[in-house]
Amino acid sequence: LDIRKELEKVRAPQEKAGTLLLEAVLSPCDAETREFALRAVELHPDCADAWRILGELEEDHAKSREFFSRALEAAETRIGDENPDPEQLHHRPWFRLKAALAAIPSDTKSQADP
């Protein structure tokens, strides 16, 4: 087995997702931002920042909660720790996601529902 080839299989989607994420952040309109973020999570489902962007752009509370939950799961997978330390920089996105999720109104009824 060539370890470099195996690493590239894992790294390539993450790097492509990172490029799409940068495009999402730099995009001047929400529709493009959403499209770049969706493409990023298709390539790399553990891209917490892309899920966060989708959650921020979503107007439907239930869907927003779902996206933030996915972002939180991805962040937890990355840090691999049940008790993150707020002093460690790589844990701070986890805390921001927890706060964003808590800020969504608890009514999970879709805004599209009557």
Beta strands, then each sheet from edge to edge (+ up, - down):
end
